[in-house]
């Protein structure tokens, strides 16, 4: 048996087939073309799912999982207006796909889906209480407690990127000020670099300059990573994990990011009173974590039934 996973993003849709051992087969990536609206995007999702069904046979498919940007409600299967999917206001995506295919369909926040993948098949294997953090254009994450990814009452459990780490800080797209995403994401690094250098730079370009000894670039990264360290300390104190896995494009900057987090944790006296260190490790599954995690949702549901 196989399952099909769809990683729905603002710019691309990645669909693939997963076997029970976690091996991904027959991936297909297409542009989302989000500006065309929900109906057109759902049709594009269906075209990729149809291709997967043609390849493995519908009778061999256990179900379909979709990872999508939040806000969404996994309990009702409804997408609730993500900023990068215009017009997706209360779209019952799960029910629409279920009506078409007659298969069980599961909808999950994309960061939670990636957490499922890393916990089941990646860097988090063997962990009982894991936090996954993705640091990319934005910041998101998922929390595994007693071996299960938690969703909360309305699917908004542990919105890591929107914890406030600087109440007087810059505005965040969510409407608050000083959210972790607003001060420590790839977008935040690019914004601070533009202010420092007077020209547009990506987070990776800032990292390259910093590695070459540029003091202004190092200051930009130091600021972002200091806030990220504050966020991780808060996460450790809240969830008491046995492991933290960090993925996303900004995490590929590597050692400077992990060093800053370790430095923050070393000064977390509250945690040190327990005499415990929390391992901080890079994610293993890269850009495929979202589609692997989405495709794992039907397997998880069958195990819990």
Secondary structure as GFF3:
##gff-version 3
##sequence-region A 1 305
A	DSSP	beta_strand	2	8	.	.	.	ID=ss1
A	DSSP	beta_strand	12	19	.	.	.	ID=ss2
A	DSSP	beta_strand	24	31	.	.	.	ID=ss3
A	DSSP	three_ten_helix	34	36	.	.	.	ID=ss4
A	DSSP	alpha_helix	38	56	.	.	.	ID=ss5
A	DSSP	three_ten_helix	58	60	.	.	.	ID=ss6
A	DSSP	beta_strand	61	68	.	.	.	ID=ss7
A	DSSP	beta_strand	72	73	.	.	.	ID=ss8
A	DSSP	beta_strand	78	80	.	.	.	ID=ss9
A	DSSP	beta_strand	89	91	.	.	.	ID=ss10
A	DSSP	alpha_helix	93	101	.	.	.	ID=ss11
A	DSSP	beta_strand	105	109	.	.	.	ID=ss12
A	DSSP	alpha_helix	110	121	.	.	.	ID=ss13
A	DSSP	beta_strand	130	135	.	.	.	ID=ss14
A	DSSP	beta_strand	139	145	.	.	.	ID=ss15
A	DSSP	beta_strand	148	149	.	.	.	ID=ss16
A	DSSP	three_ten_helix	160	162	.	.	.	ID=ss17
A	DSSP	alpha_helix	180	184	.	.	.	ID=ss18
A	DSSP	alpha_helix	186	197	.	.	.	ID=ss19
A	DSSP	alpha_helix	203	211	.	.	.	ID=ss20
A	DSSP	alpha_helix	215	239	.	.	.	ID=ss21
A	DSSP	beta_strand	243	247	.	.	.	ID=ss22
A	DSSP	three_ten_helix	250	253	.	.	.	ID=ss23
A	DSSP	alpha_helix	255	266	.	.	.	ID=ss24
A	DSSP	alpha_helix	269	272	.	.	.	ID=ss25
A	DSSP	beta_strand	279	282	.	.	.	ID=ss26
A	DSSP	three_ten_helix	286	288	.	.	.	ID=ss27
A	DSSP	alpha_helix	289	304	.	.	.	ID=ss28
###
